[in-house]
Amino acid sequence: MKKIALFVSALALLSACKSNTKEGDTTTESGTDTVAVQEEAQATENHYYGDSITEDNAVSATELLALMQGKDSVNLKLTGIATSSCQKKGCWMKMDMGDGKEIRVSFKDYGFFVPKNLNGEQAIVEGVAFVDTIDVPFLKHLAEDAGKSEEEIAAITEPEISVNFTANGVIIKS
């Protein structure tokens, strides 16, 4: 008998609790605008490429050169703004290092790609930063992948010593 009384009480409570939303109203009982919450969730959606990584302990890409002082390579996680990516496959991307410098990020074993339209998204990459000399044929190949003009490609005549990054995992925030 007690069970039936409890069930009837619970049923009465449930039927007494009504949503305070009306048709077309997107405000929940807590007062939160559900459309705004959905838009915010979509605005901060993360996209993962390669190995599973987290944002924890990521260092700003603007600090990379200081971290590399006296070292040929450094294993780390960087965060920064993706400024561009390969227009053909998404097989590399560039990140802003500040002061007009960029770092080219390639992907371990050519094992994954990122979107071809990156420009201004927040990115987190985990892997190895290293100093490398890039020869002229490869620089021309990169320029072609980036959609540079014939004149811009022809103007590449010197190898380039730069800091590069090989990522085993990438997060793109959109």
C-alpha positions, 0 to 999 in steps of 0.5 A: 500500500505504501508503494502505491501511495509513493507512486501516486505522490510521485505521479502528482509531483511530475504532473504538477511540474510544467515547463515554463516555455511557450511555443517559440520561446527558447528560455528554459526554466533556469532562464538560459536561452537554449539557442544561445547555449547551442550557438556557444557550443557550436562556436567553440567546437573542437576538431581533432586530427591525428593522435588524441591530444588535449589542450593541457600545458600548451605553450603559446607559439610566440614563446617557441623561439625562446624555448628553442634557444641553444636546442636543435629540437624540442618536444612540446605542445603549442597553441596559436593562430593557424594562418593558412594551410595547404590548398591542395590536401591540407597536408601542412599548416602555418601558425603565427609566431608573432613579429611577422614570423610563422612556423610551418606544421607538417603531420607525422608520417603524412598520416592525417590532414587538416582543413584546406581553408584555415585562416584565423582559427585557434590551433593546438599542436603536439609534437616536435619543433626543430630547426631545418634547412629547406631546399629551393625545390621544396620551398617552390613546392610549398609555394605551389601548394599555397596557391602562389603565383608563377612569379612568386614561385620563380622568385624563390632562389635561396634555401631557407633556415627555419623552425618547423614542427612535426605534429602527431596530433592537432586540435582546431577550434572553430 
